[in-house]
Amino acid sequence: MLNLTYEYKLIPTDAQRETFDHWLEICRKVYNYALRERKDWVNSRKCEIDSCSIKQEYIIPVDAPRPTFARQCKTLAEAKKSIPELKLPHTHVLQQVLRQLESAFVAMWDRGYGFPRFKKRMRSFVFPQLNLKSVQRFNDEDWVNLPKIGLVKMHLSRPIPEGFEVKQIRVVKRASGYYAMLALQCDVEVPQTSPSGHGLGIDLGLEHFLATSDGELIDRPRFFVDGLFKLKLLQRQLKRKKKGSRKFRQLQRRIARHHEYISNSRKDFHFKTAHHLCNQGQTIFAEDLNLKAMSAGMLCKHTFDVGFGQFLGILGYVSFKRGAYFAKVDPNGTSQTCPRCQTHTGKKDLSERVHKCPECGYETNRDVAAAQVVLQRGYTAVGHIAVNFGEGK
């Protein structure tokens, strides 16, 4: 089974925009109410059975069951009888909001995420099941058919591949407008890609965005840092405006559009770099970085700006799409190992940008040497003979 997600720009009418905004507000209320219900149940079970909290006590019966996805869906169906506003969105849309909350709790229990927080705004809602032809074309225009909303004009920037069916639609609100993310599915078996062709190891960093085992260095664009001057100027103007006024809202939209421009520029660079790497080699290895630890240091702003996590995800997707093999290897000690003689050279300072082995005399750029070690570890992990790098200059 092959799954793809294509994103298209929506061109809704004013009435449809109001409907989208109203549905998002209802989804936000449902999410926060369900979270409040779960949080109260948890707080009522924190105290000992023979003592009470000094601050406050949650009075919930002892035999009250723990709020789960199934129970809250049943409660939601009963609440529609007394709250007519809940009948406006599609039933599956509100159920997906509760499923999103359940996923947040599962991520907290299984992956160590923090406790779910209340939402100030919802950015998207999803239709998980579609019983009608979703994408239609007539009058030389493309339309998407959304349940309980109807036909919404859409800019079909690229055709939907043949053999794929639309299984799910997510409507996303951004600063530049509304977008439809179509989840496409095709009943085919895709063979697993195996290592072949020219191998390439990459080392990610902040001095250069990445270095390859072939000696190529790609500079790091500073998306947020370069756009910081304009952002500060807009925020300074926003501070002088009366909160809630027309000028205040206009500046808020300009700031949001500027943030989206920075994000789109970063993603475009990541896609172009990923395609460039796939042009260089058919087997790509990268470091399995601890991104959470990297984003907590003194260079956290620059780490967030470069977007290592997003790039590795895009590189994996582009490699799969183009039939290249992609894998991650252990990143520990890649800059402390000589790629030619495998000697441990010791820890290097960040200011030391040249690798020079005291045993064999191999000399090259520090990041390039680390990328070569990544390539050797990748070949060892897949059972291939590791490449041997020759004499340095």
Contacts in CASP RR format, 6 or more apart in sequence:
PFRMAT RR
TARGET T0000
AUTHOR 0000-0000-0000
METHOD contacts of the structure
MODEL  1
MLNLTYEYKLIPTDAQRETFDHWLEICRKVYNYALRERKDWVNSRKCEID
SCSIKQEYIIPVDAPRPTFARQCKTLAEAKKSIPELKLPHTHVLQQVLRQ
LESAFVAMWDRGYGFPRFKKRMRSFVFPQLNLKSVQRFNDEDWVNLPKIG
LVKMHLSRPIPEGFEVKQIRVVKRASGYYAMLALQCDVEVPQTSPSGHGL
GIDLGLEHFLATSDGELIDRPRFFVDGLFKLKLLQRQLKRKKKGSRKFRQ
LQRRIARHHEYISNSRKDFHFKTAHHLCNQGQTIFAEDLNLKAMSAGMLC
KHTFDVGFGQFLGILGYVSFKRGAYFAKVDPNGTSQTCPRCQTHTGKKDL
SERVHKCPECGYETNRDVAAAQVVLQRGYTAVGHIAVNFGEGK
1 185 0 8 1.000
1 186 0 8 1.000
1 187 0 8 1.000
1 188 0 8 1.000
1 189 0 8 1.000
2 185 0 8 1.000
2 186 0 8 1.000
2 188 0 8 1.000
2 190 0 8 1.000
3 183 0 8 1.000
3 184 0 8 1.000
3 185 0 8 1.000
4 161 0 8 1.000
4 164 0 8 1.000
4 183 0 8 1.000
4 184 0 8 1.000
4 185 0 8 1.000
4 186 0 8 1.000
5 181 0 8 1.000
5 182 0 8 1.000
5 183 0 8 1.000
5 184 0 8 1.000
6 158 0 8 1.000
6 160 0 8 1.000
6 181 0 8 1.000
6 182 0 8 1.000
6 184 0 8 1.000
7 179 0 8 1.000
7 180 0 8 1.000
7 181 0 8 1.000
7 182 0 8 1.000
8 144 0 8 1.000
8 154 0 8 1.000
8 155 0 8 1.000
8 156 0 8 1.000
8 157 0 8 1.000
8 179 0 8 1.000
8 180 0 8 1.000
8 182 0 8 1.000
9 154 0 8 1.000
9 155 0 8 1.000
9 157 0 8 1.000
9 177 0 8 1.000
9 178 0 8 1.000
9 179 0 8 1.000
10 144 0 8 1.000
10 152 0 8 1.000
10 153 0 8 1.000
10 154 0 8 1.000
10 155 0 8 1.000
10 171 0 8 1.000
10 177 0 8 1.000
10 178 0 8 1.000
10 179 0 8 1.000
10 180 0 8 1.000
11 152 0 8 1.000
11 153 0 8 1.000
11 154 0 8 1.000
11 155 0 8 1.000
12 20 0 8 1.000
12 152 0 8 1.000
12 153 0 8 1.000
12 178 0 8 1.000
16 149 0 8 1.000
16 152 0 8 1.000
17 178 0 8 1.000
19 149 0 8 1.000
20 171 0 8 1.000
20 173 0 8 1.000
20 178 0 8 1.000
21 173 0 8 1.000
22 88 0 8 1.000
23 88 0 8 1.000
23 89 0 8 1.000
23 93 0 8 1.000
23 125 0 8 1.000
24 121 0 8 1.000
24 122 0 8 1.000
24 123 0 8 1.000
24 124 0 8 1.000
24 125 0 8 1.000
24 173 0 8 1.000
25 122 0 8 1.000
26 85 0 8 1.000
26 86 0 8 1.000
26 88 0 8 1.000
26 89 0 8 1.000
26 94 0 8 1.000
27 89 0 8 1.000
27 93 0 8 1.000
27 94 0 8 1.000
27 97 0 8 1.000
27 122 0 8 1.000
27 125 0 8 1.000
28 119 0 8 1.000
28 120 0 8 1.000
28 121 0 8 1.000
28 122 0 8 1.000
30 76 0 8 1.000
30 86 0 8 1.000
30 94 0 8 1.000
30 97 0 8 1.000
30 98 0 8 1.000
31 97 0 8 1.000
31 98 0 8 1.000
31 100 0 8 1.000
31 101 0 8 1.000
31 119 0 8 1.000
31 122 0 8 1.000
32 118 0 8 1.000
32 119 0 8 1.000
34 67 0 8 1.000
34 72 0 8 1.000
34 97 0 8 1.000
34 98 0 8 1.000
34 101 0 8 1.000
35 101 0 8 1.000
35 116 0 8 1.000
35 118 0 8 1.000
36 118 0 8 1.000
37 67 0 8 1.000
37 72 0 8 1.000
38 67 0 8 1.000
38 101 0 8 1.000
38 105 0 8 1.000
40 58 0 8 1.000
40 60 0 8 1.000
41 58 0 8 1.000
41 60 0 8 1.000
41 64 0 8 1.000
41 66 0 8 1.000
41 67 0 8 1.000
43 58 0 8 1.000
44 57 0 8 1.000
44 58 0 8 1.000
44 59 0 8 1.000
44 60 0 8 1.000
46 53 0 8 1.000
47 53 0 8 1.000
47 57 0 8 1.000
65 71 0 8 1.000
68 102 0 8 1.000
69 98 0 8 1.000
69 99 0 8 1.000
69 101 0 8 1.000
69 102 0 8 1.000
72 98 0 8 1.000
73 95 0 8 1.000
73 98 0 8 1.000
76 86 0 8 1.000
76 94 0 8 1.000
76 95 0 8 1.000
76 98 0 8 1.000
79 86 0 8 1.000
80 86 0 8 1.000
80 87 0 8 1.000
86 94 0 8 1.000
89 125 0 8 1.000
89 148 0 8 1.000
90 127 0 8 1.000
90 147 0 8 1.000
90 148 0 8 1.000
92 127 0 8 1.000
92 128 0 8 1.000
92 129 0 8 1.000
92 147 0 8 1.000
93 125 0 8 1.000
93 126 0 8 1.000
93 127 0 8 1.000
95 128 0 8 1.000
96 125 0 8 1.000
96 126 0 8 1.000
96 128 0 8 1.000
97 122 0 8 1.000
97 125 0 8 1.000
101 116 0 8 1.000
104 113 0 8 1.000
104 116 0 8 1.000
105 116 0 8 1.000
107 113 0 8 1.000
108 114 0 8 1.000
108 115 0 8 1.000
108 116 0 8 1.000
123 172 0 8 1.000
123 173 0 8 1.000
123 174 0 8 1.000
124 170 0 8 1.000
124 171 0 8 1.000
124 172 0 8 1.000
124 173 0 8 1.000
125 170 0 8 1.000
125 171 0 8 1.000
126 168 0 8 1.000
126 169 0 8 1.000
126 170 0 8 1.000
126 171 0 8 1.000
127 146 0 8 1.000
127 147 0 8 1.000
127 168 0 8 1.000
127 169 0 8 1.000
127 170 0 8 1.000
127 171 0 8 1.000
128 168 0 8 1.000
129 168 0 8 1.000
130 147 0 8 1.000
130 166 0 8 1.000
130 167 0 8 1.000
130 168 0 8 1.000
130 169 0 8 1.000
132 145 0 8 1.000
132 147 0 8 1.000
133 145 0 8 1.000
134 144 0 8 1.000
134 145 0 8 1.000
134 166 0 8 1.000
134 169 0 8 1.000
134 182 0 8 1.000
135 142 0 8 1.000
135 143 0 8 1.000
135 144 0 8 1.000
135 145 0 8 1.000
135 154 0 8 1.000
135 156 0 8 1.000
135 160 0 8 1.000
135 166 0 8 1.000
135 182 0 8 1.000
136 142 0 8 1.000
136 143 0 8 1.000
136 144 0 8 1.000
136 145 0 8 1.000
136 151 0 8 1.000
137 143 0 8 1.000
137 156 0 8 1.000
141 153 0 8 1.000
142 153 0 8 1.000
142 154 0 8 1.000
142 155 0 8 1.000
142 156 0 8 1.000
143 151 0 8 1.000
143 152 0 8 1.000
143 153 0 8 1.000
143 154 0 8 1.000
144 151 0 8 1.000
144 152 0 8 1.000
144 154 0 8 1.000
144 169 0 8 1.000
144 180 0 8 1.000
144 182 0 8 1.000
145 151 0 8 1.000
145 152 0 8 1.000
146 152 0 8 1.000
146 169 0 8 1.000
146 171 0 8 1.000
152 180 0 8 1.000
154 180 0 8 1.000
160 166 0 8 1.000
160 182 0 8 1.000
160 184 0 8 1.000
161 184 0 8 1.000
161 186 0 8 1.000
163 186 0 8 1.000
164 184 0 8 1.000
164 185 0 8 1.000
164 186 0 8 1.000
165 184 0 8 1.000
165 185 0 8 1.000
165 186 0 8 1.000
166 182 0 8 1.000
166 183 0 8 1.000
166 184 0 8 1.000
167 183 0 8 1.000
167 184 0 8 1.000
167 185 0 8 1.000
168 182 0 8 1.000
168 183 0 8 1.000
169 180 0 8 1.000
169 181 0 8 1.000
169 182 0 8 1.000
169 183 0 8 1.000
170 180 0 8 1.000
170 181 0 8 1.000
170 183 0 8 1.000
171 178 0 8 1.000
171 179 0 8 1.000
171 180 0 8 1.000
171 181 0 8 1.000
172 178 0 8 1.000
172 179 0 8 1.000
172 180 0 8 1.000
172 181 0 8 1.000
174 260 0 8 1.000
175 253 0 8 1.000
175 256 0 8 1.000
175 257 0 8 1.000
175 259 0 8 1.000
175 260 0 8 1.000
176 257 0 8 1.000
176 260 0 8 1.000
193 319 0 8 1.000
193 320 0 8 1.000
193 323 0 8 1.000
193 324 0 8 1.000
193 325 0 8 1.000
194 325 0 8 1.000
195 283 0 8 1.000
195 325 0 8 1.000
195 379 0 8 1.000
195 382 0 8 1.000
195 384 0 8 1.000
196 282 0 8 1.000
196 283 0 8 1.000
196 325 0 8 1.000
197 281 0 8 1.000
197 282 0 8 1.000
197 283 0 8 1.000
198 280 0 8 1.000
198 281 0 8 1.000
198 282 0 8 1.000
198 283 0 8 1.000
199 213 0 8 1.000
199 281 0 8 1.000
199 282 0 8 1.000
199 283 0 8 1.000
199 284 0 8 1.000
199 285 0 8 1.000
199 375 0 8 1.000
199 379 0 8 1.000
199 387 0 8 1.000
200 212 0 8 1.000
200 213 0 8 1.000
200 214 0 8 1.000
200 277 0 8 1.000
200 280 0 8 1.000
200 281 0 8 1.000
200 283 0 8 1.000
200 284 0 8 1.000
200 285 0 8 1.000
200 375 0 8 1.000
201 212 0 8 1.000
201 213 0 8 1.000
201 284 0 8 1.000
201 285 0 8 1.000
201 286 0 8 1.000
201 371 0 8 1.000
201 372 0 8 1.000
201 374 0 8 1.000
201 375 0 8 1.000
201 378 0 8 1.000
202 210 0 8 1.000
202 211 0 8 1.000
202 212 0 8 1.000
202 213 0 8 1.000
202 277 0 8 1.000
202 284 0 8 1.000
202 285 0 8 1.000
202 286 0 8 1.000
202 287 0 8 1.000
202 371 0 8 1.000
202 374 0 8 1.000
203 210 0 8 1.000
203 211 0 8 1.000
203 287 0 8 1.000
203 334 0 8 1.000
203 335 0 8 1.000
203 367 0 8 1.000
203 368 0 8 1.000
203 370 0 8 1.000
203 371 0 8 1.000
203 374 0 8 1.000
204 210 0 8 1.000
204 286 0 8 1.000
204 287 0 8 1.000
204 289 0 8 1.000
204 306 0 8 1.000
204 308 0 8 1.000
204 311 0 8 1.000
205 211 0 8 1.000
205 220 0 8 1.000
205 306 0 8 1.000
205 308 0 8 1.000
205 367 0 8 1.000
206 220 0 8 1.000
206 299 0 8 1.000
206 302 0 8 1.000
206 303 0 8 1.000
206 306 0 8 1.000
207 220 0 8 1.000
207 353 0 8 1.000
207 367 0 8 1.000
208 217 0 8 1.000
208 218 0 8 1.000
208 219 0 8 1.000
208 220 0 8 1.000
208 367 0 8 1.000
209 218 0 8 1.000
209 219 0 8 1.000
209 220 0 8 1.000
209 221 0 8 1.000
209 273 0 8 1.000
209 306 0 8 1.000
210 217 0 8 1.000
210 218 0 8 1.000
210 273 0 8 1.000
210 367 0 8 1.000
210 371 0 8 1.000
211 217 0 8 1.000
211 218 0 8 1.000
211 365 0 8 1.000
211 367 0 8 1.000
211 368 0 8 1.000
211 370 0 8 1.000
211 371 0 8 1.000
212 277 0 8 1.000
212 280 0 8 1.000
212 368 0 8 1.000
212 371 0 8 1.000
213 368 0 8 1.000
213 371 0 8 1.000
213 372 0 8 1.000
213 374 0 8 1.000
213 375 0 8 1.000
213 387 0 8 1.000
214 280 0 8 1.000
215 364 0 8 1.000
215 365 0 8 1.000
215 368 0 8 1.000
215 371 0 8 1.000
216 280 0 8 1.000
217 365 0 8 1.000
217 367 0 8 1.000
217 368 0 8 1.000
218 273 0 8 1.000
220 306 0 8 1.000
221 265 0 8 1.000
221 266 0 8 1.000
221 269 0 8 1.000
222 302 0 8 1.000
222 305 0 8 1.000
223 262 0 8 1.000
223 265 0 8 1.000
223 266 0 8 1.000
223 269 0 8 1.000
223 305 0 8 1.000
224 262 0 8 1.000
224 301 0 8 1.000
224 304 0 8 1.000
224 305 0 8 1.000
225 301 0 8 1.000
225 302 0 8 1.000
225 305 0 8 1.000
227 258 0 8 1.000
227 262 0 8 1.000
230 258 0 8 1.000
231 255 0 8 1.000
231 258 0 8 1.000
231 259 0 8 1.000
234 251 0 8 1.000
234 254 0 8 1.000
234 255 0 8 1.000
234 258 0 8 1.000
235 255 0 8 1.000
237 251 0 8 1.000
238 248 0 8 1.000
238 251 0 8 1.000
238 252 0 8 1.000
238 255 0 8 1.000
241 247 0 8 1.000
241 248 0 8 1.000
241 251 0 8 1.000
242 248 0 8 1.000
266 305 0 8 1.000
266 307 0 8 1.000
266 310 0 8 1.000
267 310 0 8 1.000
267 314 0 8 1.000
270 307 0 8 1.000
270 310 0 8 1.000
270 311 0 8 1.000
270 314 0 8 1.000
270 315 0 8 1.000
271 314 0 8 1.000
271 318 0 8 1.000
273 311 0 8 1.000
273 315 0 8 1.000
274 311 0 8 1.000
274 314 0 8 1.000
274 315 0 8 1.000
274 316 0 8 1.000
274 317 0 8 1.000
274 318 0 8 1.000
274 319 0 8 1.000
275 318 0 8 1.000
275 322 0 8 1.000
277 284 0 8 1.000
277 315 0 8 1.000
278 284 0 8 1.000
278 318 0 8 1.000
278 319 0 8 1.000
278 322 0 8 1.000
278 324 0 8 1.000
281 324 0 8 1.000
282 323 0 8 1.000
282 324 0 8 1.000
282 325 0 8 1.000
283 324 0 8 1.000
283 325 0 8 1.000
284 315 0 8 1.000
284 319 0 8 1.000
284 324 0 8 1.000
284 325 0 8 1.000
284 326 0 8 1.000
284 327 0 8 1.000
285 326 0 8 1.000
285 327 0 8 1.000
285 328 0 8 1.000
285 329 0 8 1.000
285 374 0 8 1.000
285 375 0 8 1.000
285 377 0 8 1.000
285 378 0 8 1.000
285 379 0 8 1.000
286 312 0 8 1.000
286 315 0 8 1.000
286 326 0 8 1.000
286 327 0 8 1.000
286 328 0 8 1.000
286 329 0 8 1.000
286 374 0 8 1.000
287 328 0 8 1.000
287 329 0 8 1.000
287 330 0 8 1.000
287 331 0 8 1.000
287 334 0 8 1.000
287 374 0 8 1.000
288 328 0 8 1.000
288 329 0 8 1.000
288 330 0 8 1.000
288 331 0 8 1.000
289 308 0 8 1.000
289 309 0 8 1.000
289 312 0 8 1.000
289 331 0 8 1.000
290 331 0 8 1.000
291 303 0 8 1.000
291 308 0 8 1.000
291 309 0 8 1.000
294 300 0 8 1.000
294 303 0 8 1.000
294 308 0 8 1.000
295 303 0 8 1.000
295 304 0 8 1.000
297 303 0 8 1.000
312 328 0 8 1.000
315 326 0 8 1.000
316 326 0 8 1.000
318 324 0 8 1.000
319 325 0 8 1.000
319 326 0 8 1.000
320 326 0 8 1.000
327 378 0 8 1.000
327 381 0 8 1.000
327 382 0 8 1.000
329 374 0 8 1.000
329 377 0 8 1.000
329 378 0 8 1.000
329 381 0 8 1.000
330 377 0 8 1.000
331 374 0 8 1.000
333 373 0 8 1.000
334 370 0 8 1.000
334 373 0 8 1.000
334 374 0 8 1.000
334 377 0 8 1.000
335 348 0 8 1.000
335 355 0 8 1.000
335 366 0 8 1.000
335 367 0 8 1.000
335 369 0 8 1.000
335 370 0 8 1.000
335 373 0 8 1.000
336 344 0 8 1.000
336 345 0 8 1.000
336 346 0 8 1.000
336 347 0 8 1.000
336 348 0 8 1.000
337 343 0 8 1.000
337 344 0 8 1.000
337 345 0 8 1.000
337 373 0 8 1.000
338 344 0 8 1.000
338 345 0 8 1.000
338 355 0 8 1.000
338 357 0 8 1.000
338 359 0 8 1.000
338 360 0 8 1.000
338 362 0 8 1.000
338 369 0 8 1.000
339 362 0 8 1.000
339 369 0 8 1.000
339 372 0 8 1.000
339 373 0 8 1.000
339 376 0 8 1.000
339 389 0 8 1.000
340 357 0 8 1.000
340 360 0 8 1.000
340 362 0 8 1.000
340 388 0 8 1.000
340 389 0 8 1.000
340 390 0 8 1.000
341 357 0 8 1.000
341 359 0 8 1.000
341 360 0 8 1.000
341 362 0 8 1.000
343 357 0 8 1.000
343 358 0 8 1.000
343 359 0 8 1.000
343 360 0 8 1.000
345 355 0 8 1.000
345 357 0 8 1.000
345 358 0 8 1.000
348 355 0 8 1.000
348 366 0 8 1.000
352 366 0 8 1.000
353 365 0 8 1.000
353 366 0 8 1.000
353 367 0 8 1.000
354 363 0 8 1.000
354 364 0 8 1.000
354 365 0 8 1.000
354 366 0 8 1.000
355 362 0 8 1.000
355 363 0 8 1.000
355 364 0 8 1.000
355 365 0 8 1.000
355 366 0 8 1.000
355 368 0 8 1.000
355 369 0 8 1.000
355 370 0 8 1.000
356 362 0 8 1.000
356 363 0 8 1.000
357 363 0 8 1.000
361 392 0 8 1.000
362 369 0 8 1.000
362 389 0 8 1.000
362 390 0 8 1.000
362 391 0 8 1.000
362 392 0 8 1.000
363 392 0 8 1.000
363 393 0 8 1.000
364 372 0 8 1.000
364 392 0 8 1.000
372 387 0 8 1.000
372 389 0 8 1.000
375 386 0 8 1.000
375 387 0 8 1.000
376 386 0 8 1.000
376 387 0 8 1.000
379 385 0 8 1.000
379 386 0 8 1.000
379 387 0 8 1.000
380 386 0 8 1.000
END
